[in-house]
Amino acid sequence: MSTTDGFDLPALKAVNSSAAFNRMAEFEVVEAGNGAATIRMSWRDEFAQYSGHLHAGLIAALLDTACGFAAATLVGAVTASHFSMNCLKPAIGSHFVATGTTVRAGRRQVFARAELFAADARGKLSLVATGETVLVPASEPARKG
């Protein structure tokens, strides 16, 4: 952890690798700090829904994770109490980049938003979805065991 109450990049990479779903989807924490986070995920054919683009469940997971990790850089462990997303167009790409930003970090609630971009074969990014999350600071990350 950093000198503040929030998680730094190495701590968030450890949190990310401890989550079975994130490991299965191969989420990569690219950047994190100062109320922001960037998550990357490469396309795999098993992520397609029936129309051939990224399944909305994975879109939601990327947006939610980016929001949560952005908030965690400021306040530490959080859990979502409300999440919403808007799919703007079919998510088709070689990889996806979710950028999360903390809008406001209070003692009882943290508000964050995220954008999901799809990269074409040349790496050009196109906005495909947005999300907003209300999070609640937690004393410790939930652990099974």
Phi, psi and omega in degrees: 000156178277187181286344174271187178281350184275166177276143173266180184302312179300322179294319179290326175297322178292317177299315180301314182287344178276349182266117184303318180297315180297323176294316180300317181279351181060046173294138176238125175277112185271315181217152175196134177158154175054040176082014181224156177207149177232129180242140179235145176215131177277150177292140169224143183303327180289353177273354183283143169267186190300337179267359175095001177250174186301133181297140181300331177296322177286325174301311180299317181297318178296314180296314181298317180294318179298318177297311182297317180290324176299313179296320182296334178294339181257322189238000182086209185300137179223162171224145183283137172250341176205140179217139173219153178219157176233119176270118187270329177196166181304135181271098181233126179182172178281330172205171184230144180232122177251127178246124180250145179224135175279126179274315179205132179245105176257180180288327184253334180220147175234132180252129180221156176225159181215157174234142177246128180244142173255138178259132176278185184299334179269359180090002179290130183268142179227130180292126181241339182199157175228159178209157176224142182224138167257125183241157179241126176301137180242153181290322180213151175297144178294133179229139175263141176162000000 
